[in-house]
């Protein structure tokens, strides 16, 4: 049982080490790419539209960031309305779900080992 606990601890440490590196999104890459006023990377129309919808582009995209993304999209831009959406908080929801799921699984494993009469 000590081996299982050691494996669980190593798995949790590995999860927390990987999560911050996985949180960089394509939108962040587009924002960084647009800071000079030109889009140099290759992105899909959906990714560019998502970057336009994100407030990060307007805030961190530099002087010509929004215009660079619009010109990269060409005439494919569509008007979006702000009604019916929640404000952007900057939180990566999938990161929180992953960490929460790992903690729930760790709790279940520890509880089951305690029920089997082994010291937790």
C-alpha positions in Angstrom: 0.0 0.0 0.0 2.9 2.3 0.6 3.8 1.9 -3.1 0.3 3.0 -4.1 0.6 6.1 -2.0 4.0 6.9 -3.5 2.6 6.5 -7.0 -0.3 8.7 -6.1 1.9 11.5 -4.8 4.2 11.3 -7.8 1.2 11.5 -10.1 -0.2 14.5 -8.3 3.1 16.3 -8.4 3.4 15.6 -12.1 -0.1 16.9 -12.7 0.6 20.1 -11.0 3.8 20.5 -12.9 2.2 20.0 -16.3 -1.0 22.1 -15.8 0.6 25.6 -16.0 2.3 24.7 -19.3 -0.9 23.4 -20.8 -2.8 26.6 -20.0 -1.3 28.6 -22.9 -4.1 28.8 -25.5 -4.1 29.6 -29.2 -5.8 32.9 -28.3 -2.7 33.9 -26.3 -0.5 33.0 -29.2 -2.6 35.1 -31.6 -2.4 38.0 -29.2 1.3 37.8 -28.9 1.6 37.4 -32.7 -0.6 40.5 -33.3 1.4 42.8 -31.1 3.5 44.0 -34.0 0.5 44.7 -36.2 0.9 41.6 -38.4 -0.2 38.0 -38.1 2.8 35.8 -39.0 1.5 32.5 -37.9 -1.1 30.2 -39.5 -4.4 30.1 -37.7 -7.9 28.9 -38.7 -10.7 31.3 -39.2 -12.4 30.0 -36.0 -9.2 30.6 -34.0 -8.9 34.2 -35.3 -12.6 34.8 -34.6 -12.2 33.5 -31.1 -9.2 35.9 -30.6 -11.4 38.8 -31.9 -14.1 37.9 -29.4 -11.6 37.8 -26.5 -11.0 41.0 -24.6 -7.3 40.0 -24.4 -6.7 41.1 -28.0 -8.0 44.6 -27.4 -6.0 45.0 -24.1 -2.7 43.3 -25.0 -2.7 43.2 -28.8 -0.8 46.4 -29.2 -1.8 49.4 -31.4 -2.7 47.4 -34.4 -3.6 44.0 -32.9 -7.3 44.0 -33.6 -6.8 45.4 -37.1 -4.2 42.7 -37.8 -6.5 39.9 -36.9 -9.4 41.5 -38.9 -7.2 41.8 -41.9 -5.9 38.3 -41.5 -9.5 37.1 -41.5 -10.3 39.1 -44.6 -14.0 39.6 -45.2 -15.0 36.7 -43.0 -15.6 38.7 -39.9 -19.0 38.6 -38.3 -20.5 41.1 -35.9 -20.9 39.8 -32.4 -23.2 41.1 -29.7 -22.2 41.2 -26.0 -25.7 40.2 -24.7 -26.1 36.8 -23.1 -22.4 36.2 -22.3 -20.6 36.4 -19.0 -17.7 38.8 -18.6 -14.2 37.4 -19.2 -12.4 36.7 -15.9 -9.1 35.4 -17.2 -9.6 32.0 -15.5 -8.9 28.8 -17.4 -11.9 26.6 -16.4 -10.4 23.4 -17.7 -7.4 23.9 -15.4 -9.6 24.1 -12.4 -11.7 21.1 -13.5 -8.5 19.0 -13.9 -7.1 20.0 -10.6 -10.4 19.4 -8.9 -10.8 16.0 -10.5 -7.4 15.0 -9.4 -8.1 16.0 -5.8 -11.4 14.1 -5.8 -9.7 11.0 -7.1 -7.0 11.3 -4.6 -9.6 11.6 -1.8 -11.4 8.5 -3.0 -8.2 6.5 -3.1 -7.2 7.6 0.4 -10.7 6.9 1.8 -10.8 3.4 0.3 -7.3 2.5 1.6 -8.5 3.6 5.1 -11.7 1.5 4.8 -9.7 -1.6 4.0 -8.1 -1.4 7.4 -4.7 -0.2 6.2 -3.2 3.0 7.7 -3.7 6.0 5.6 
